[in-house]
Amino acid sequence: MLLVPLPLGFFVRQRVVAYLAYTAIHAYAFTFQTLALLLEWSTGSDAAFPRDGSAPWSYAIVNGVFYGVGLFLVWLGHRLGSRRRARKGAAEAVNLS
C-alpha cells in the first residue's frame, strides 16, 4: 500500500481524484487484510488481535499511520508531477516562440 500512492499522485492530474483512488484502493486492501487476520484469529492465532477479544487498538493505529503516510505520498507525488508538468510546459512554450 505504500508503493501505489506516489505514482498515483504523480500521474493523476487532479489531486482529489488521486486521493479518492487511493482511498478506494486502501479500503479494498484493508478489508481483505482484516478478513485474513480475523480468520487466523478465529482459528486460535493471537498474532494480530488479543485472545480475550478486547479492542485491537494497535491494529487500528498502525493502519491509520499507513493510511496517513499513503495520503502524504499522494500529495508528494502530485506536487512532483505538477512541478514536472510546469517545467515541461515552460520548455515547450520557449521552443514554440
N, C-alpha and C positions, 0 to 999 in steps of 0.2 A: 504494500500500500504506500510505501514511501518512494517507489520508483515511478509511479504514474503521475503524481501532481506536477512536478517540474515541467516535463514535456507538455502536459495538458495545458498549463498556464502559458507556456511558450508559444504553442501553435494555435491556440484558440484566441481569436482577436478580442472577443468580448469577455471581460473578466467575470461577469455574473454567470455567463454560460459555463465557463470553466469551473466556477465554484459549484454550480448545480450538478455538473457532470461528475465532479469529484465526490460530492455528497452522495449521489446515487451509487457510484462505484463502491464507496466506503460502506454504505448501508448494506449493499448486496454482500460484500465480503464479510462484514461484521455479523450478518445473520447466519451465514454458514459456519463461521468460526465459532459463534456462540452455540449453534446446534451441535457441532462436533464436540465441544467441551462439555456440554450438558449430557450428551450420550456417554462420554467417558465417565462423567461424574455418576451417572445412573448405574454404571456397572461396578462402582466401588472406588474409582480413582479420585483422589483428593488433590491432584496436582494443580488444578485451576481454581476450584471452589472448596471452601471448608466443608468438612464432612457433616457438621451439625446443621447445615442448611441456612446459616446466617448470611446476611447480605455480603456479596463478594465485592466490597468497595475497591479493593486493589485492582480487580479486573476492570471496573468502570473507570478508575483513574488512569490506568495505563492506556486504555482505548481512547479516552479523552485527550491524553497527551499526543497520541499518534494522530488523532483527527486534527488537533490544533497545528501540529507540525506539518501535516499534509496541506492544510489551508494556507499556511505560511509559504510553503513551497509553490503552491498555485500562484500566490501573489508575486513571489520572486520570479517565477517563470514568466508571468505576464509582464512584469517590469522589464526583464531582459529582452523579451520578444518585442515589446514596444520600442525600446531603445534601438534594437537592431533594425526594425522596420523604418524608424525615423531616419537613421543614418543611411539606409539603402534608398529611401525616398529622396533625401537630400542629394545623394550622389547621382541619382538618375536625373534630378532637376538640373544639376550642374552640367551633366553630359548632354542634355537636350538643348541647352542655351548656346 
